[in-house]
Amino acid sequence: MAYYLLHRNQPSAKRLLASLSRLSRYRATNSVSDSDVLVRWGAAEESDPAHGAVLNTKDAIERISSRVEMAKFLRRVGVRVAPRSTKSGGITTFTRQYRIPMFDLVPIGCFRSDSGAGWSSARISRVHASFHEISVTEDKQTRRAVFLATRTLHALGLDFGMVSIGVGPKGLLQVMDVTATPVLEGRLLEMYKDAMTAFMEREEQARRGTYTVTLGTDIEIMLRNPQGKMVLASNYFTRRGRIGCDDRSVNFDGKRLPLMELRPAPDPTPGGLLQNLKRLMREASERINRPNVEWRAGSMPFRPYCTGGHIHFSGVPFSSRLVKVLDNYLGLPLMAVEDRRTAGLRRPKYGYLGDIRHKDYGGFEYRTPGSFVCSQVVTTAAFHLAHMLASHYRDFSLPDIYSPSLQIAFYEGQIGALRPLILRNIETIRRHAAYTQYREYIEPLFVMIEQGQTWNEQRDVRVEWGIPTRRTRATGNVRTRRAKVAGAR
């Protein structure tokens, strides 16, 4: 397994080569195998090799060559970018700035300057002396800046780089610039050296296949009364627990919580997770015990509240490549069976490509899909497909869905523009050797896609899953007996 650096003699690239013994300079005559990795340091005439993994493809690098065009594209996909001038005609100013270096879609550091500054037309590729290093979790604003940097980098299809973010007078965070070739000196050079070393170690682990994938999920559902009005989930549940409420509240009052969230126990098998979810559905139905209060899922049962189906992964090393595989082979197929109308209301603010959050337990959640529990077929397929992809993600090619035209088609629900790519990805999955053990569970989703079917968001989730809508007499008797025993004690 070899690691190559493609560069144009930039001093930073030479410093990287000098500091990493396993990294070699790439030349067109090199023979790159499927197990090799090419790191592209900035624009170069050479094409990406036909084999091996590429960090920062040539197309991705070209997307940031023009700051103006990059800004136009990012705004269209929902990323805030600082304008050169304000609406009143003045130059945009910032009360604070961040420089966030990233590698393999992970923030590897954070630098902040609290000195006020105005817009600069020069591209930003350096961390100046006025910046000081802080933790990536320093405070709420820093975490928001890191979140914005991650989304920005992924939207451009980049795997590493440095994102510069400015804070406006009202605290609004906006992207100032993105560079794929930050100037590596001092602390920044050390950060990239450590990040690339850790990346190589993860690659070796992934190649050995010495990991076991564990899946989890959290599913958002909304409640509807016979008059078609929203019923608050907080009428029945608190925020925490396996059955709880999402933090979003009515008019941001922090009290009236409309979204019920199901958080079943994780499981190393997709079938196990499915059973855990179904058991939790039964428990939630018994606790609500209102047959005329329907459960609604999908993308947006009630405006302006979006619902998602988030899939959690642990045991598998996180990487930019894994997120891109999930976008291509999980996010796109699930998008193909969504209700087009409500999905268009949900994106791009929620459920954008590469929507991930790292979790305290060491894993991460993939948040791009809508709340797929409105279809039991789709839910079954989603869990099994997620498990297959996470277990074999290195085997899948990466079609570039991050071009402006394809991303805009995704956010605008232009299924016709994406259908050829989705069907090609389906055939790639079907040809994989591991598909035979997943076929029974995934194939019904692929048939839906091929026939142009979508899930039904108007159907009560409980009916779709065969969940009793009223507490059974036996369950009530058991609870009565338990109460009597407790009283006797």
N, C-alpha and C positions, 0 to 999 in steps of 0.2 A: 504494500500500500504506500503510495507516494503522494506528497503534498507539493504543489507547484504554485509559484507566485508569478503572475503575468503583470509586468509593469513597463514603464517607459523611462527607467533610470531616475525616478524621483528619489530624492534623499531619504524620505520616509520609508519607501519600499526597500531601499538598501539597508537601512537600519533594522528593519524587520528580518531580512535575510541573515544579517549578521548575528541577530540575537536568537534565532531559532534554527538549530542544527538540522531539524527534520524538514525544513522548508527549502525547496530548490527553485531556481529560476526556470520559468517555463519558456521553451522555445518551440517554434512551429514544428521542429523535427522530433519533438518528444512523442513517444507513443503512450497515450493515456488509456488506461484500462478502466473497466467499470468500477473498480475499487479505489480509484485515485480521486483526488480532489484538486480542483484548480481554483485559486483565489485571484480574482481580477482586481488589480489595484488601479482603478481609473480607466479612462478611455484608451483603447489600443486598437490597431487595425486588425489584429488577428481575430478570427471567428472563434466562437466557443467550440471546444472539441466535441466530437460526436459521442464520446463515451465519458464516463466519470461524472462526478458532481461538480457543479460550478457555483461558487459564491460570488454574487453580483454579476449576473449575465450581461452580455453586451447590450441587449435591449434595455435592461434596467438602467444601466449607466447612461444611455442616451436620453432617457426620460428626464434626467436632471441637468442636461447640458445647457438648457435655456431656463433661466430662473422665471421668466415671464410665463412660458408655456407650462412649466411645472406648477406654478401657482394656479393657473387657470384650471388645470386638470384636478388638482387637489381640492379646490373649491367645489368642483362638480360632484366629487364623491364624498362631500360632507366634511372635509378637513379645513379648519380655519387657518387662513394664511394672511399675514399682515400686509395691508396695502402700503404702497409707497407714500401716499398722502391721505389725509383725513377728508371727510366730506366737506369741511369748510375750506379746504385748499392748503392747509398747513402740512408740514412734514410729520409723519407718524413718529411718536416718541414712546419710549418704554421706561417704566419705573424699575424694571428688573430684567435680567436676561439669564437664560440657561444654555449651557452647552452639554449635550447628552450623547456621549459616544456609545455605540452599540455594536455587538458582534453576535452573529447567529440569532438575531432578533431578541437579544437579551441586553438590557442596559448594563454596561460594565463600569459605569461611573457617572458622576454628575458634578458639573461646575456651575457656580452661580456668581453673578455680579450684581450688586445692589446699587451701583452708580447709574444714574439716569443717562440714557443715550437715545439718539435719534436714528432714523432709518439710514442705512448705508447701502449705496448701490453696488459696492464691492461684494463679491462672493465671500462667504465666511467658511474658513477651513482651519482656523487656529484658535486655541484657547489662550487669551492674552493674560498678562500678569494681574489685571484687575479682577480676575475670576478666582474664587477659592473653591476647593473641593468640599462637597457635602455628601451625606448619605442619600441614596436614591429614595429612601423613605423618610427623609428629614421632617417633612410636615405635609399637610394635605395638599398645598399648592405644588410642592415638588412631586408628589405622587401623581397629580394630574398632569404635570409637565412630562413626566416619564411615560405616562399612558398615551399622551398625544404624540410623543416622539415615536413610540412603538407603532401606533396606528399609521403614522405618516410613512415610516420606513417601509412597512409592509405594503401599503397602498401603491408605492412606487415599484414594488417587486424586488427591492434591495434586501440583502441579507446582513449587510453591515454598513456602517457609516457614522456620521455625526449630525445630529439634528439640533439646530439653533432655534430657541423659542424665546419670544419676548412677552412681557407682561405689560398690558396697557394700563392707563391711569385708573380704570375701573376694575382692574384685576382680571381682565380677559386675556387668556393665553392664546397666542397666535404663532404659527410657524414663520420663522424669518428666512431660513435657508436650510438646505440639505447638501452635504458633501459626502462623496464616497471615498475621498482621499484626504482625511484630516491630517494635518501636519503632526507627525509623531516625534515628540521631544519629551524628555524628562518623564513626568508621571504618566502622560498619555501613551508614550511608547511602552512603558511598563504595563499599563492596563491591556493594551492590545497583545503584547507578548503573552501575558498570563491567560487572556481569553482564548488565544489561538492554541496555546498548550492544552487548556482544558477541552477545547473543541476536538483536538486530535485524540485525547483520551476517550471522549465520548464516542468518537467514530470507531475506535478500536473495540469498545464495548458493544456498540451496535452491530459491528461485523461479526462478533463472536455470538451474538444472539443470546446473551446471558441475562435476559430480563423477562419478566412475566407481567403482562398488561393486566391492570385492574381497572374496571369501568365503574363510574358512578354517574349520577344525573341529578339535576334539579329541574322540575317541570312547573311552569307557571300556568295557572288556570284562573278564570274569572267566573263569578256566580251571577245568575240572571233569574229574576222573578217572573211570574206569569205575565206581568204587564210589560215585560221587555226591559225593565230597569235593572241597573247594576245593584248587586247586594254586596256589602262589604265583607271581605274575608275575615276582618278583625272582629266581626260579630261572633265568630266561632273559635278563632285561633289567635295565639300570641305570635310574636315575631320568630321566636326560636323553636327548635325541635324538629323532628322528622316531618311533621306537618305544621307549617308556619305561614307567615306572611312575608312577602317581599317588602322592602323598606319604602317603596314609593307610596306616597300618601296623597289624599285629596287636597288640592290647593297647598301642598307642602306643609300641612299642619302637623305632621308627625304622629297623628293619632288614628285617622280614618284610613285604613289600609285595604285597598280593593283587590289585591292579588294574593290568591292562595298559592303556596309553593310546596310541592311534594319533594322530599329529599330522602329517597330510599337508601338503605345501606348499600355500599358498593359491593361488587362481586368480581371475581376473576373470570367469570363466564358471562356472556351476554344473556343467556337464558336465565341465569341466576338473578341478574339485575332486573330482568323483565318480571320475574315472579315477585321480587321484593317491591317493585313498583305497584304491581296489582294488589298485593296485600295492603299496601299503604292506601291505595284508592279505596278499598273496602273500609278501612279504619276511618278515613276521612268522611266517607259517606255516612257511616254510623254516627260519627260525632256531630255532623250537621243535621242528620235525621229529618230532612225536609224534601220530600219527593218532588215538590213543585219548584224547587230551586235548582235550575239547570246548571251544568258545568260547561263552560265554553273555552275553547283553546284556539290554536292557529296563530295568527299574527297580531290582530288587534280586535278583540271581542267588543271593547268599548273604547271610544276615543277619549283621551289621547293615550290610553294605556296599552303598551305593547307587551306581548307575551312571547317567551322564548322556551326552547327545549335545549338545555345546556348539558353537554356530555363531558364528564370528567375523566381524565386519564392520569394514572400513576403507574410507576414501575417501568415506564419507557422514557428514555432520555429525551428531554425537550430539545427541539431544533427548529430552525426556520424551514428546513425541508419537510419536516413532519406537518407543520402548519399548512404549507403549500399543498401537500398531498391531501390533507383534510379538505381544503378549499375545493380542489379539483374533483375529488372522488366521493366526498360526502356532502359538502355544502351545495355544489351544483345539482346533484341528483335530487336532494331534498327541496331545493328551490324550484325544480321542475314540476313538483306536485303540489305546490302551495296554491292557495287562493290568490289570484293575481291582484285583486282589488285591495285586500287588506295588507298584503306583503308590500305593496307600493307605498302604503302609509307608514309602514314600520321602518323601511330603509330610506336613506343610508344612516340615520341616527343610531338605529339598533340593528344588530344582525349583519353588520358589514363583513366583508371578506377578512379573514384573519382575526376575527373578534375573539381574543383570548384573555384570560386572567390567570395569573399564577396564584396558587393556593398555599396556605401555610403548611399543609402536609407534604409539600414537595412536588405535587403534581400541578396540573393546570386544567382549566375548563375551556371547551370550545363552544362559543356562544352565537355562532352565525345562524343556525337553524331557528325557525319559528317553533311554537309549541306543538310538536308533531303528534301529541297524544290524541288529537281529534281523529286519528286513524290508527287502529291497532296494527294493521299491516305495515304502515310506514314506521311506527315505533319499533316493531320487531326487526325490521330491516335496518333501521338506523343503528341500533345497538350492535347487531351482528356485523354490519359494514364497518362501524367504528373500530370494533375489535380486530377485524381482519386487517384493516389499513394500519393500525398502530403496531400490529405484530409483524407486518411485512412492508412497512412504508419505504424502505430503501429499494424495493424492487420496482417501484412505480416511477414512470417518467413524469416530467413536470411540464405539461403544456403551459405556455405563458398566458394566463388569464388576467394579467395585470396591465395589459395595454389599455389605453384610454377607451377605445371602442368597446372592448369586452366588459370592462368594469362598468361603464355607463349602461350597457345592455343589462347587466346584472341588477343594478340599482333601479332601473326603469322597468324591469320585468319583461324585457324583450326576449321571450323564450325562443322565438324563431332564429334570432342571431346566435343564440347559445346552443341550440339543439344539436347541430353537427358535432360540436365539441363534447357535449354530454353523452351522445350516443357512442362516440369514439371512446370515451372514458369507460363507459359501461362494457364495451367489448374488451378493453384492456383488463378490467376486473375479471370478466368471465374466463379469460385465457390464463389467469394466474393459477398455479398448481393448487393453492390452498382453497380455491373457490368451491371445490366439491363438498367440503365440510360445512360451508355456509350457504350453499345454493338454495336449499329449501326455504330459508328465512329471508334471503335478499331478493331472489328472483321475482317475487310478486311486486316489489317496488319497481324493478326494471320493466316489468310488463305494463304497469301503470304509466310509466314515462313513455314507453314506445306507443301506447294507445292514446296518449294525450290526456289522461285522466288527472284530476286534482282531488285533494282531500276535501271533505265536507265540514266546514266550520260551523254549520247551523245545527249539527247533530249534538245532542247531549253526550258528553264524554262517557258518562256512566252507562248509557245505553249501548254505546259503541263497544265498551269493554265488558258488558254483562255484569255490571256492579249493581247490587240491590240498592234501590233508592230510599228504602226505609229500614230502620233497625229491625232485625229479626227478633221474634219472640224469644227464641232460645238464647240469643245474646243478652236480651234484657233480663231473662231469668237468671243467667249466670252472674250478671252484675248485681242483681238483687241478693242472691245467695252470698256473694262476696261481701256485700255491704253488711248483711246480717252477721256473718262470721266476724267481720272487723268490729262490729258493735259489741258482740259477745266478749271479745277480748278486752 
